[in-house]
Amino acid sequence: SLSSVCSVSVGAATVEEGRVEKFSQEFRAEFPIATNIDWLIGGFYTDEEVNLSVDTRAYDVSGASRGSLNRFVFEPNSFRELAGFTNVTIDLTDMWDIQLGGRYSDQRAVYSQIQSGALIGASPIVKQPVSSSGDAFTYLATTRLKPNDNLMLYLRFASGYRPGGSNILCRAAGVPCSYDPDTTRNYDLGIKASTLDGVLRFDIAAYYIDWRDLQLTGIQVAGSTNTYIGNASRAESQGIEASVDFRPTPGFTV
């Protein structure tokens, strides 16, 4: 994917150009290991490389370019993840089942930066690549009760994970060199049902999310455009979601 953004001010323009190359693949296999037990196993891989430049250029009154004032080149920045996961679904009765699952992932990331231009001088500033790595284990547990074909009750618990990383500006004052992963613990209680021979369907769920070490964007100093990522303590989200699907006649839905 390619992108280019230009914001013009008096006598100068900032041009951002980026290229992202990404390869990802996932495979899954599912098979019964007993009359009431299904087993799913799979793997995931992604390899991403980002090449980005941010160039502030000078222009004279005629609009002709007079060269670069300040140019940042971030390349190659890369991210790789390798993960494996598995789920087991057990039918306890004809109406009741449970599902247990887990996922383990390993991540590696590299960030680098070169700064040049008239404001920097004849010699560019080369910051050595900053690398980070981490791993995570996430899991889920779900139980479902189906008294009939038109009604299902469920309770679900799952954990979530987002990788941490490095800040390329970490050598600047007040900027941490790395930030930690953030994690969630998610709880859902819900009901799905249909009635009137499928004319009316509804889905209602209550949820609670416990979010820890959440990643936030900070500014190096007041008025600066230099940003970095850090961790806050925690947050929570809770509420109720509901949707109703009403189909009084074929081809008409509310």
Salt bridges, closest charged atoms under 4 A:
GLU21 OE2 - ARG19 NE 3.27
GLU26 OE2 - ARG28 NE 2.81
GLU48 OE2 - LYS22 NZ 3.72
ASP55 OD2 - ARG57 NE 2.98
ASP55 OD2 - ARG71 NH1 3.56
ASP60 OD2 - ARG66 NH2 2.84
GLU81 OE2 - ARG103 NH1 3.29
ASP97 OD2 - ARG144 NH2 2.92
ASP106 OD2 - ARG80 NH2 3.34
ASP106 OD1 - ARG108 NH1 3.12
ASP182 OD2 - ARG162 NH2 2.58
ASP203 OD2 - LYS192 NZ 2.62
ASP210 OD2 - ARG212 NH2 2.87
ASP210 OD1 - ARG234 NH2 2.92
ASP245 OD2 - ARG247 NH2 3.04
